[in-house]
Amino acid sequence: MNERYSGVAIAFHWTIALLVIVNLIVGVGHDAVPALRAWMPGHKAIGITVLALTVLRVAWRLLHRPPPLPAFTPAWERGVAHATHWVLYALLLLMPLSGWAMVSGPEGRRPLSWFGITDLPYLPVGSTGASAGHEVHEILGWTMLALVVLHIAAALRHHLILRDSILLRMLPRGAR
């Protein structure tokens, strides 16, 4: 039985992880660090990219079973791992959608461009939907940050403290 994730799953994981970390830095930091405000068009484009990649990743995940957790993994840890992964998938879909709704309100619309290559349509949400999108986006952003930190801490715990193979299953082949 293969204990490693497929190359496609690994590519999705690390690409989305990098994009999410960049977007968390810009999203959380743009009010405190004025220089990050200039990155907001990129933040929006990255969010749309994360949305598209996540749709593909979830489709891949539904069609390709991931390797099972090792037998030594306690039941409580399996439950937490599975729940955390599905919540992360939900956040990877809802975060970009709430951000898209936020910028789609009729008041103060700002251009929504995908890296200057193409403009994206606004969602038909109205003022109320845009306002709700803003609130949801902010709450989900902090939730995403907390889960990313938890996910990284769990991976490092397995690798550095427990010294098991959990992290190695998701590392690219040459990175071990």
C-alpha positions as CSV (number, residue, x, y, z in Angstrom):
1,M,0.0,0.0,0.0
2,N,1.3,3.5,-0.9
3,E,1.8,5.6,2.2
4,R,2.6,8.8,0.2
5,Y,0.3,11.3,-1.3
6,S,0.3,11.4,-5.1
7,G,2.5,13.9,-6.9
8,V,-0.7,15.8,-8.0
9,A,-2.0,16.0,-4.4
10,I,1.4,17.2,-3.2
11,A,1.6,19.9,-5.9
12,F,-1.9,21.1,-5.0
13,H,-1.0,21.1,-1.3
14,W,2.2,23.1,-1.5
15,T,1.0,25.5,-4.2
16,I,-2.2,26.4,-2.3
17,A,-0.3,26.5,1.0
18,L,2.2,29.1,-0.4
19,L,-0.6,31.2,-1.9
20,V,-2.7,31.1,1.3
21,I,0.3,32.1,3.4
22,V,1.0,35.1,1.1
23,N,-2.6,36.1,1.2
24,L,-2.8,35.8,5.0
25,I,0.2,38.1,5.4
26,V,-1.3,40.7,3.0
27,G,-4.9,40.3,4.3
28,V,-4.1,40.4,8.0
29,G,-1.2,42.9,7.7
30,H,-2.5,45.4,5.1
31,D,-4.1,47.7,7.8
32,A,-1.0,47.7,10.0
33,V,1.6,47.8,7.3
34,P,0.7,50.5,4.7
35,A,3.2,49.1,2.2
36,L,1.1,45.9,2.0
37,R,-2.0,47.9,0.7
38,A,-0.3,48.0,-2.7
39,W,-0.5,44.2,-2.8
40,M,-4.3,44.1,-2.5
41,P,-4.9,43.6,-6.3
42,G,-2.6,40.6,-6.1
43,H,-4.3,39.5,-2.9
44,K,-7.6,39.3,-4.8
45,A,-6.1,37.6,-7.8
46,I,-4.4,35.0,-5.6
47,G,-7.7,34.5,-3.8
48,I,-9.4,33.7,-7.1
49,T,-6.5,31.3,-8.0
50,V,-6.9,29.6,-4.6
51,L,-10.6,29.2,-5.3
52,A,-9.9,27.6,-8.7
53,L,-7.1,25.3,-7.5
54,T,-9.2,24.2,-4.5
55,V,-12.1,23.2,-6.8
56,L,-9.7,21.1,-8.7
57,R,-8.0,19.8,-5.6
58,V,-11.4,18.7,-4.0
59,A,-12.3,17.0,-7.3
60,W,-9.0,15.2,-7.3
61,R,-9.4,14.3,-3.6
62,L,-12.9,12.8,-4.3
63,L,-11.6,10.8,-7.2
64,H,-8.3,9.7,-5.6
65,R,-8.3,8.3,-2.0
66,P,-5.4,9.7,0.1
67,P,-3.2,7.2,1.8
68,P,-4.6,6.0,5.1
69,L,-3.1,7.3,8.3
70,P,-0.6,4.9,9.8
71,A,-2.0,2.3,12.2
72,F,-0.2,3.9,15.1
73,T,-2.3,7.1,14.8
74,P,-4.7,7.3,17.8
75,A,-8.4,7.5,17.0
76,W,-8.7,11.0,18.5
77,E,-5.9,12.3,16.3
78,R,-7.5,10.7,13.2
79,G,-10.7,12.5,14.0
80,V,-9.0,15.8,14.6
81,A,-6.9,15.4,11.4
82,H,-9.9,14.6,9.2
83,A,-12.1,17.4,10.7
84,T,-9.3,19.9,10.3
85,H,-8.7,19.0,6.7
86,W,-12.4,19.3,5.7
87,V,-12.7,22.6,7.6
88,L,-9.6,23.8,5.7
89,Y,-11.2,22.7,2.4
90,A,-14.3,24.7,3.3
91,L,-12.3,27.8,4.2
92,L,-10.3,27.5,0.9
93,L,-13.6,27.8,-0.9
94,L,-15.5,30.2,1.4
95,M,-12.6,32.7,1.9
96,P,-12.2,33.6,-1.8
97,L,-16.0,33.6,-2.3
98,S,-16.6,36.0,0.7
99,G,-13.8,38.3,-0.6
100,W,-15.3,38.3,-4.0
101,A,-18.7,39.1,-2.5
102,M,-17.1,41.9,-0.5
103,V,-15.7,43.7,-3.6
104,S,-18.9,43.1,-5.6
105,G,-21.0,45.7,-3.7
106,P,-22.3,48.6,-5.8
107,E,-20.7,51.2,-3.5
108,G,-17.0,51.9,-4.1
109,R,-16.4,49.0,-6.5
110,R,-12.8,48.4,-7.2
111,P,-11.6,46.6,-10.3
112,L,-11.4,42.8,-9.9
113,S,-8.6,41.7,-12.2
114,W,-6.9,38.4,-12.4
115,F,-3.2,39.5,-12.5
116,G,-4.1,42.1,-15.2
117,I,-4.8,39.3,-17.6
118,T,-8.6,39.4,-17.4
119,D,-11.2,41.2,-15.5
120,L,-13.6,39.1,-13.4
121,P,-17.3,39.8,-13.1
122,Y,-18.8,41.0,-9.9
123,L,-21.1,38.7,-8.0
124,P,-24.8,39.9,-7.8
125,V,-24.8,40.5,-4.0
126,G,-25.9,44.1,-3.5
127,S,-24.9,46.3,-0.6
128,T,-26.1,43.9,2.1
129,G,-24.3,40.9,0.5
130,A,-21.1,42.9,0.1
131,S,-21.2,44.0,3.8
132,A,-21.9,40.4,4.9
133,G,-19.0,39.2,2.7
134,H,-16.7,41.7,4.4
135,E,-17.6,40.4,7.9
136,V,-17.5,36.8,6.9
137,H,-14.2,37.3,5.1
138,E,-12.6,38.8,8.2
139,I,-13.9,36.1,10.5
140,L,-12.8,33.3,8.2
141,G,-9.4,35.0,7.7
142,W,-8.6,34.7,11.4
143,T,-10.0,31.2,11.5
144,M,-7.8,30.3,8.5
145,L,-4.8,31.7,10.2
146,A,-5.5,29.7,13.4
147,L,-6.0,26.5,11.4
148,V,-2.9,27.0,9.3
149,V,-0.8,27.5,12.5
150,L,-2.4,24.4,14.0
151,H,-1.7,22.4,10.8
152,I,1.9,23.5,10.7
153,A,2.4,22.8,14.4
154,A,0.9,19.3,14.0
155,A,3.1,18.5,11.1
156,L,6.2,19.7,13.0
157,R,5.1,17.8,16.1
158,H,5.0,14.6,14.0
159,H,8.3,15.3,12.3
160,L,10.4,16.7,15.2
161,I,8.9,15.3,18.3
162,L,7.2,12.0,17.4
163,R,9.7,11.4,14.5
164,D,7.1,9.5,12.5
165,S,6.4,9.6,8.7
166,I,3.3,11.8,8.7
167,L,5.0,14.9,7.2
168,L,7.2,12.9,4.8
169,R,4.0,11.6,3.1
170,M,3.3,15.1,1.8
171,L,6.8,16.3,1.0
172,P,8.0,16.4,-2.6
173,R,10.3,13.4,-3.3
174,G,13.5,15.5,-3.4
175,A,12.7,17.4,-0.2
176,R,13.2,14.6,2.2
